[in-house]
């Protein structure tokens, strides 16, 4: 393939896109990460609304049925969301290299991939919903509701996947605001549909699943409209899109390991969810309630991780190594500080936050225990996500995945089968999270220091 290295034009309508290659970094990282964090928080807010509406207007069993599906959804979705990170890195590298044709080919490939992956996920979700939930020892009193929720939820997968790939394209060119606007609209749709279907039509878990699917359709339609109106070379011509094999190879080489890392987390969490299920529906509902606040915190560090991927990807493509170093330390410091502040706030006011989701004392007790054990230590995850994101921005995606497999999946499985039988309590089970965070953080951060030192010296 002949590379086109003409300047990548940024017409007037694109001045709102950040330029990671020039000027100060702190303000640009914040301007990139904060809208992205808000976008992710809005996505999670929709899930929280599901939990809150079910918990307040249905039953604890329905709340548990929705909550037990979280790891299953994560397992099936994370691989493909990880591949969207590959698209982000490839486009960012091409922007740094001023390779216009590479940008066009990657966007064309991404459009086709998102449709294929979304269809595969939808069909797979329909097929495996009941077998997976049975394997997880989902209690009989909530099994049918959990299966119904999962099957309806996965009808919206093609739209969720397309939105995530489309927003990855926008992130790669420095635009995190318009994906946020899409999610604001879809979140309003989700909330209204939730309240109408659950409260007015008494549809319980089916109602929240339908509301989620409709919100996915809304956000996907909006991001498609944006991409089809973009200036060249960023415009998506969906009807004329095709797969370009060199770009597909690069996307998969970076994105599949990132996706596998997400799958590894989800596999480990499936085993933990199965262990939680054995404590009964109150523990499942309480754990699902507390998990909302962990995910809020995680999405903040993930936003700074995406900033590191995009900023380092562009600057590494432009061979600006000093800026790559500064980006890493800024993203690490900002994310760890944000997680520390959020953890303190959630634990300090845990009774207030839990009250939004349940008034059941038994459920609230499990939720409070999980929040106290995990949220104060979640800042450690910055030592996993930011070095891993930096390695992906440098084009080294396999290494953080391999280290994560050892530090999370293997260690958590050993904990469940060796430690939990000796200490069969809810709290002893949850301690595996901070232990695995520390081990994985040391491994991934150490790998980043070694690899980056070599790559920067070679530049």
ABEGO torsion letter per residue (X at the ends): XBBBABBBBBBAAAAABBBAABEBAAAAAAAAAAAAAAAAAAAAAAAAAAAAAAAAABBAAAAAAAAAAAAAAAAAAAAAAAAAAAAAAAAAAAAAAGBAAAAAAAAAAAAAAAAAAAAAAAAAAAAAAAAAAAAAGBBAAAAAAAAAAAAAAAAAAAAAAAAAAAAAAAAAAGBAAAAAAAAAAAAAAAAAAAAAAAAAAGAEAAAAAAAAAAAAAAAAAAAAAAAAABBOAABBBAAABBBBAAAAAAAAAAAAAAAAAAAAAAAAAAAAAAAAAAAEAAAAAAAAAAAAAAAAAAAAAAAAAAAAAAAAAAAAAAGBAAAAAAAAAAAAAAAAAAAAAAAAAAAAAAAAAAAAABABAAAAAAAAAAAAAAAAAAAAAAAAAAAAAAAAAAGBAAAAAAAAAAAAAAAAAAAAAAAAAABBBAAAAAAAAAAAAAAAAAAAAAAAAAAAAAAAAAX
